[in-house]
């Protein structure tokens, strides 16, 4: 599957909305491009992917676009700075020691810090940014869209699991199917890599299995 196999869809925005998008992309370029150019490109692509998915699954494309643009805002930080800021924000990482989940902190941390720069950001957007690294037992459609878009945006390497989720999207799978497949792929990667498992992941997994069994019985 080539990178061009997913075609982005762009809606017509109001001048005010387009101005916001342009500003956020410009701010992200200033904030990220020199230190992490690939991460910048990924963030822009996630914005387009989330926007496209929002149009397909009847969510808010503007919210999806800006959440995608900003989702990795704090990936520019060093581990030391990430841990220090997590403490300052008093983040709840499911009871896990911060040093064990440092790779997941940037989502909740960005949701904590971004309102200082953009106090107008909707809570729905901040929630999607926060949950894109950890998922949660309660996920809105926007949360699921940003979570999946982060995995399947066309710039991601074509590992088999990612390709399978992309194929599901191309075949018209439901958003819940995409989200579950994305979560399972991420969970499998963590276990196979023998990395620390985010404590809530077990509860999220069990809830997914219970929900699947309940649907099969009806």
N, C-alpha and C positions, 0 to 999 in steps of 0.2 A: 504494500500500500504506500503510495507516494504522499508527500506532504500536501499536494494539491487535491487529494481525494476528498477532503472536507472543504466545502465552499461556504465561506462566511456570508451571512445575510445581514445587511445593515438597514435599519428602519429610517424613516424621515424624522429627525429630531427638530424640536423648536430651536430657534437661534440661541436661547438661553441655555438649553441642555447641551447643545454643541459647544458652546463657549466653556461650559464646565468640563466636558470631556477633553477639549483641547488644553485647558489649563492643567488638568490632572496629568495628562500625558507629558506635558512640558515640565511640570514639577517633578514627575518621576524620572524623566531624563536627567534633570539636574541632580537629583538625589542619588541615582543609581548607576547611570550609564558608564561613567568613568571607572568605577570600582568593579561593577559586575555587568558588563554589556550583554552577556547571554541571559542573565536573569531579567534584565530590562526587556529584551526581545520576548522572552517567555511571558512576562507580565502583560505586555501589549497584546500578545496572541491569546492569552487567557481571557482578556477583556472582550476580544472579538468572538471567541468561542462561546463564552458565557452569554453574550448578547444574542448570538445565533440560536443557542439552546433555549433562551427565554422566549424567542419568537416561536419556536417549534412547540414549546410546552406551556404557552400562554402565561408566562410570567412577565415581570416588568423588565424590558430590555435595557432601559437606561440604568436602573439599579444594578442589573447584572454586569453591564459594561464597566461602571465605575468600581464595583466590587472587584472585578477581575483585574483592572488596572492597578488597584491599590493592595491586592491581597498579599503580596510579598514585600511590602514596604520596609519591614524591619529585617529583611534578609541581608542587608548591607552591614549589619552589626557584627562585631566580634563575639565570640562565646562569652568572654568576660563581661562585655557591655550588655549582652542579652540577659545574662543572669542577674546583673545588677538592676536592670530596668524591670525585670520580672518581679524582683523583690519590691521595688518601688511601687509597682502597680498591684502588688499583693495578688498575683494571679492564682487561680485555682486550677491546678493541673491534675485533677483527679486524685489528689493525695500523693502523687509521685514527687520525689525530690527533683528540683529543677534541673540539676546536672544530668539526670537520667533521661530527660525528655527535651533537652535543649533544642533539638531539631524540630520540635513541634511548637515551641514557644512563640515563634514569630507571628503566628496567626492571632492568638489572644492578645499578644503584646501590641500589635498594630491596632487592634480594635480599641485598646486602652488609650493609645497615644494619638491616633489620628484626629480625634475631636479637638485636640489642642490647635491643630492647623486648619481643620475644616469642621467647625462646630455645627455646620448645617447637615452633615452626613446623616442620613436616616438610620434608625436603629436596625432596620432590615439589612442594610448594607454592612453595617458593623458586625452584625451577627453572622452573616455569611463569611466575612473575612475571618472572624474569630474561629469559626468551626471548620475552615477548609483544611486544617492540619489534623484535627482530632476526630471530626464528626461528632455526633451526639445522639442521645436517645430521641430527642425532639429535633427534627430537621424540617424547615420550611422548604418549599419548592426552590426558592432562591438559594438557600443553603446547599441543597443537593446539586443545583446547577453549577455553582462555583466549585464545589468539591469535585465534580466530574470533569468540568472544563479544565481544571488544573492538571488532571491526569491525561486527558486525551487531546489537548491542543496540538495542532499539527507539527509544532517544533519539537515535541517530545520524541526521544529515541523509539524506534519501532520494536520494542520488546513484545513478546507474544501476548502477554496479558493486556497490554495497552492496545494492541491491534485488535484483539477480541472485543474490547469495550467500544472501540471506534466502529467496528463492524456492527455492533448492536445498535449504535446511534444511527448509522447509515440505513439499517434495516427497519427503522421506525420503532424500536423498543420503547417501552414506557419509561418515564423518568425514574420510577422506583426500581425498575429492572437495571437501568444504567447505574444508579447510585449503589445498589447492592453489589453489582459486578465490580464496580470501582473499589468499594470498601473491601471486598473479598480479595481483590488483587493486591491492594495495599497491605492487608493483613498477612497474606501469604508471603509477600516480600519481606516483611518485618520478621516473621518467624523463620523463614529460610536463611535470612542474614544473621540470625541469632542476635537481633537487637532487642533492647528493652521494650516491652509491650506496654503501651499506655493502658493504665488500669481499667478505664471505662470501655476499652475496646471489647473486652469479654462480654460485658453487659449489652453492648450494641450488637455484637455478633449473635448472642442468644436471642435477643429481641427480634432480629431479622429471621432467624430460624423458626421461632415460634409463629411469627407473622406468616411465613411461607407455608408452614404446616396448616395453619388456620384457613388459609385461602384454598389449599388443596382439599380440605374436608368439605368445602361448600360447593 
